Amino acid sequence: MRKIYLVSNTKTADESVVNLSVSRIEFLKFEINLSEFDAFVATSKNAFKALKFNDILPINLPVFSIANSCAVAAKEFGFSEIYTGQNAHGDDFAREILPLLKGKKVLYLKGRDSASNFLEILQNGGVDIKAVVAYENVLNPCKMELKPPKNSILIFASPINVRNFLTNFGWDESYQTISIGKVTAKELNFTKPLVSQNQDINACIALAKTLL
């Protein structure tokens, strides 16, 4: 029976799925005063980990989070006023919250390599938004014996994970792929990925299991 591989920095406890980490997150040092902002937008759980890394404490600041997992991370960090996006794709989320952020001074902690137009959509929409590069996704070198065998089902959680998988292992035409979102699917343009309807690891795994 072929196996499902989750190519992601986020691990799953599902024992039927093989976690494959081809990338790792490095957090960057920065200084920020949260009280200078009217709202905080987050498109990744890493935004809250970056705050913790820099010893920045939560305040009573409205948080706009892209998805439920991101909202949970915001709550665990200590924020209480949290808006959870209905759209789990970066560009769609930006358009969703744009009317809610007009006239506000907004903070956005982002990764060094952002694949969506999230920031540009808000800027072009007239939002006073300050973007800080708070973390970066770097290559995690892997031994070739970790390469998934032929006919494996691969779940990719981000474009950088696609690139780092290729750097580590190359490609096999027998692989079947699942993308967590539209932007990651574009990075998989050399194959024909299935795109999960929900931008969520568990939803991707459930989709992958239908292919076994």
Secondary structure per residue as TSV (DSSP state, phi and psi in degrees):
chain	resnum	aa	ss	phi	psi
A	1	M	-	360.0	132.2
A	2	R	-	-73.9	159.1
A	3	K	-	-108.5	158.9
A	4	I	E	-102.2	130.2
A	5	Y	E	-114.5	129.8
A	6	L	E	-99.8	108.9
A	7	V	E	-94.2	93.1
A	8	S	S	-162.8	156.4
A	9	N	S	-77.2	-22.4
A	10	T	S	-88.0	124.7
A	11	K	-	-91.4	155.9
A	12	T	-	-112.6	148.7
A	13	A	-	-87.7	-3.3
A	14	D	-	-67.3	112.8
A	15	E	T	-71.5	-12.0
A	16	S	T	-84.5	-5.7
A	17	V	E	-112.9	137.2
A	18	V	E	-92.0	121.3
A	19	N	E	-78.1	129.4
A	20	L	E	-129.6	107.9
A	21	S	-	-98.6	102.0
A	22	V	-	-99.4	-3.2
A	23	S	E	-135.9	160.9
A	24	R	E	-142.4	151.2
A	25	I	E	-93.8	131.2
A	26	E	E	-114.7	125.6
A	27	F	E	-90.3	144.2
A	28	L	-	-107.1	151.7
A	29	K	-	-81.3	135.8
A	30	F	-	-157.9	162.7
A	31	E	-	-120.8	134.2
A	32	I	-	-150.2	144.9
A	33	N	-	-108.9	104.8
A	34	L	G	-61.9	-26.4
A	35	S	G	-69.3	-10.4
A	36	E	G	-82.5	-4.0
A	37	F	-	-118.5	156.0
A	38	D	S	-93.7	-20.5
A	39	A	E	-159.8	159.0
A	40	F	E	-130.0	126.2
A	41	V	E	-109.7	141.6
A	42	A	E	-136.2	128.0
A	43	T	S	-110.6	9.3
A	44	S	S	-157.9	147.8
A	45	K	T	-62.2	-22.6
A	46	N	H	-65.6	-20.3
A	47	A	H	-62.3	-40.1
A	48	F	H	-76.6	-33.7
A	49	K	H	-66.0	-33.9
A	50	A	H	-67.6	-38.4
A	51	L	H	-60.8	-45.6
A	52	K	H	-63.8	-41.1
A	53	F	H	-59.2	-34.8
A	54	N	T	-96.3	13.4
A	55	D	T	57.2	38.2
A	56	I	-	-98.5	124.9
A	57	L	-	-90.3	148.6
A	58	P	-	-70.0	150.2
A	59	I	-	-128.8	179.4
A	60	N	S	-77.2	77.3
A	61	L	-	-125.1	128.4
A	62	P	-	-61.0	133.3
A	63	V	E	-115.3	132.4
A	64	F	E	-110.8	107.9
A	65	S	E	-109.4	144.6
A	66	I	S	-71.9	-28.1
A	67	A	S	-154.9	174.1
A	68	N	H	-61.1	-41.8
A	69	S	H	-63.6	-35.4
A	70	C	H	-69.6	-38.9
A	71	A	H	-64.6	-39.3
A	72	V	H	-62.2	-41.8
A	73	A	H	-63.5	-37.5
A	74	A	H	-64.2	-43.0
A	75	K	H	-67.3	-42.0
A	76	E	H	-64.0	-32.2
A	77	F	H	-71.0	-30.6
A	78	G	T	131.9	0.0
A	79	F	-	-78.2	150.2
A	80	S	-	-120.9	-30.6
A	81	E	-	-94.3	94.5
A	82	I	E	-124.5	126.1
A	83	Y	E	-99.9	125.5
A	84	T	E	-101.8	123.5
A	85	G	-	-64.6	145.1
A	86	Q	S	-83.5	-21.2
A	87	N	-	-108.7	126.3
A	88	A	-	-95.4	3.3
A	89	H	S	-102.2	137.9
A	90	G	H	-50.5	-51.8
A	91	D	H	-63.9	-43.0
A	92	D	H	-66.9	-37.9
A	93	F	H	-63.8	-40.6
A	94	A	H	-60.8	-43.5
A	95	R	H	-67.4	-32.8
A	96	E	H	-66.3	-44.0
A	97	I	H	-92.0	-9.6
A	98	L	H	-50.8	-49.3
A	99	P	H	-63.6	-25.3
A	100	L	H	-82.5	-15.1
A	101	L	H	-107.8	-8.0
A	102	K	T	-60.7	133.7
A	103	G	T	84.3	1.9
A	104	K	S	-110.5	152.3
A	105	K	E	-93.0	119.4
A	106	V	E	-120.4	141.3
A	107	L	E	-106.7	136.5
A	108	Y	E	-133.0	115.4
A	109	L	E	-95.1	121.7
A	110	K	E	-128.3	166.5
A	111	G	E	-81.3	159.8
A	112	R	S	-63.7	-38.9
A	113	D	S	-108.3	94.3
A	114	S	-	-97.4	127.7
A	115	A	-	-93.6	-14.8
A	116	S	S	-100.2	175.1
A	117	N	S	-100.1	24.2
A	118	F	H	-51.7	-53.4
A	119	L	H	-63.3	-45.1
A	120	E	H	-63.0	-38.3
A	121	I	H	-63.3	-42.5
A	122	L	H	-69.9	-41.4
A	123	Q	H	-62.2	-46.9
A	124	N	H	-67.5	-21.4
A	125	G	T	-86.4	1.9
A	126	G	T	92.3	13.8
A	127	V	-	-82.5	134.2
A	128	D	E	-81.9	89.6
A	129	I	E	-118.3	131.6
A	130	K	E	-104.8	120.7
A	131	A	E	-102.7	130.8
A	132	V	E	-122.8	125.9
A	133	V	E	-74.2	110.8
A	134	A	E	-107.9	-16.6
A	135	Y	E	-159.3	164.0
A	136	E	E	-142.4	149.8
A	137	N	E	-100.2	115.6
A	138	V	E	-117.0	161.4
A	139	L	E	-65.6	133.1
A	140	N	-	-107.8	102.1
A	141	P	-	-59.9	133.3
A	142	C	-	-121.8	147.5
A	143	K	-	-75.2	148.1
A	144	M	G	-63.5	-23.3
A	145	E	G	-67.6	-13.3
A	146	L	G	-85.8	-7.0
A	147	K	S	-62.1	128.9
A	148	P	-	-59.0	140.2
A	149	P	-	-71.6	171.1
A	150	K	T	-54.5	148.2
A	151	N	T	70.1	12.2
A	152	S	-	-70.5	155.9
A	153	I	E	-102.1	120.8
A	154	L	E	-110.6	127.9
A	155	I	E	-103.4	123.0
A	156	F	E	-108.3	128.2
A	157	A	-	-97.0	-7.6
A	158	S	S	-167.4	160.2
A	159	P	H	-60.0	-39.1
A	160	I	H	-64.8	-30.8
A	161	N	H	-69.3	-31.7
A	162	V	H	-64.4	-49.9
A	163	R	H	-62.4	-42.0
A	164	N	H	-73.6	-28.5
A	165	F	H	-63.5	-46.1
A	166	L	H	-63.4	-39.3
A	167	T	H	-63.8	-40.3
A	168	N	H	-75.8	-43.2
A	169	F	H	-124.7	-12.1
A	170	G	-	73.6	-152.1
A	171	W	-	-141.2	156.3
A	172	D	-	-131.4	127.9
A	173	E	T	-64.4	-14.0
A	174	S	T	-81.4	-12.0
A	175	Y	-	-65.6	143.0
A	176	Q	E	-111.1	133.7
A	177	T	E	-119.1	148.2
A	178	I	E	-126.6	132.1
A	179	S	E	-106.9	140.0
A	180	I	S	-73.7	-18.9
A	181	G	S	-162.9	179.7
A	182	K	H	-67.0	-40.0
A	183	V	H	-67.3	-41.7
A	184	T	H	-65.0	-35.8
A	185	A	H	-61.4	-35.5
A	186	K	H	-64.2	-34.4
A	187	E	H	-69.7	-22.3
A	188	L	T	-96.5	33.1
A	189	N	T	-69.2	-7.3
A	190	F	T	-88.3	-2.9
A	191	T	S	-137.0	-169.7
A	192	K	-	-123.0	84.2
A	193	P	-	-75.0	150.7
A	194	L	E	-86.9	135.2
A	195	V	E	-103.0	124.0
A	196	S	-	-63.7	137.9
A	197	Q	S	-68.3	-29.3
A	198	N	S	-113.8	132.6
A	199	Q	S	-80.8	73.8
A	200	D	S	-149.8	136.4
A	201	I	H	-58.6	-45.1
A	202	N	H	-63.5	-36.1
A	203	A	H	-65.9	-38.4
A	204	C	H	-64.6	-41.6
A	205	I	H	-65.0	-42.6
A	206	A	H	-60.7	-41.1
A	207	L	H	-63.6	-43.3
A	208	A	H	-61.3	-37.2
A	209	K	H	-67.9	-22.4
A	210	T	T	-72.2	-13.6
A	211	L	T	-94.5	-8.8
A	212	L	-	-71.5	360.0
